[in-house]
Amino acid sequence: HQYLDTMSDNNEAVGALNRRDVTRDIFSASIGSVACCYTGQPFDTVKVRMQTNPASFPNVFFTSKSIISNEGVGALWKGAVPTAMGMVLENA
């Protein structure tokens, strides 16, 4: 992508950003970041539970079943909003 147009129509140097390219890249990075976050968050939630309390959560299947039965499926995405916002800021 060429963000900076180096020459204008009359061969003068131009330092303006190409708004269309920048907007497209920011939008694409934002969508990708949110998709990545919401895909990986359940795995991270299970992993953190197992790391912080290995006696209560001995394996992936038990931990997943325990979270879903005790807290509901939505609990697998706890903390996804701030994580997604951070990823968007980092990648966009």
C-alpha positions in Angstrom: 0.0 0.0 0.0 1.2 3.4 -0.8 0.0 5.7 2.0 1.8 8.8 0.8 1.2 10.1 -2.6 4.6 11.3 -3.6 3.6 13.4 -6.6 0.5 15.4 -7.5 -0.9 15.9 -10.9 1.4 18.8 -11.6 4.6 17.0 -10.3 4.6 18.7 -6.9 5.5 16.7 -3.8 2.4 15.8 -1.8 2.5 14.7 1.9 -1.1 13.8 2.3 -2.2 10.4 3.4 -4.4 8.4 1.0 -7.5 8.3 3.1 -9.1 5.4 1.3 -6.1 3.1 1.9 -5.8 4.1 5.5 -9.5 3.7 6.3 -9.5 0.3 4.6 -6.5 -0.9 6.6 -7.8 0.4 9.9 -11.2 -1.2 9.3 -9.6 -4.5 8.2 -7.2 -4.6 11.2 -10.1 -3.8 13.5 -12.3 -6.6 12.2 -9.4 -9.1 12.2 -8.5 -8.1 15.8 -12.0 -8.7 17.1 -12.4 -12.0 15.2 -9.0 -13.2 16.6 -10.0 -12.2 20.1 -13.4 -13.8 20.1 -12.0 -17.0 18.6 -9.2 -17.4 21.1 -10.8 -16.0 24.3 -12.5 -19.3 25.3 -9.2 -21.1 25.1 -7.5 -18.4 27.2 -10.3 -18.5 29.8 -9.9 -22.2 30.2 -6.1 -22.0 30.3 -6.1 -19.2 33.0 -8.5 -21.2 35.2 -6.2 -24.2 35.0 -3.1 -22.2 35.7 -4.6 -20.3 38.7 -6.3 -23.3 40.4 -4.9 -26.6 39.1 -6.4 -28.6 42.0 -9.9 -27.5 41.0 -9.4 -27.6 37.3 -7.2 -30.6 36.4 -7.7 -30.8 32.6 -9.2 -28.9 29.7 -12.4 -31.0 29.4 -13.3 -30.8 33.1 -12.5 -27.1 33.2 -14.6 -26.3 30.1 -17.5 -28.4 31.4 -17.3 -26.8 34.8 -17.3 -23.2 33.5 -20.2 -23.9 31.1 -22.4 -25.7 33.7 -21.7 -23.3 36.6 -21.5 -20.0 34.8 -23.0 -20.5 31.4 -21.4 -20.5 27.9 -21.0 -16.7 28.0 -18.4 -17.1 30.8 -15.9 -18.4 28.3 -15.7 -14.9 26.8 -15.2 -13.1 30.1 -12.8 -10.2 29.5 -13.2 -10.3 25.8 -14.3 -6.7 25.3 -11.2 -5.0 26.9 -9.0 -7.6 25.2 -10.6 -6.9 21.8 -10.3 -3.1 22.3 -6.6 -3.5 23.2 -6.0 -5.7 20.1 -7.8 -3.2 17.9 -5.6 -0.3 19.2 -2.5 -2.4 18.8 -3.2 -3.6 15.3 -5.0 -0.7 13.7 
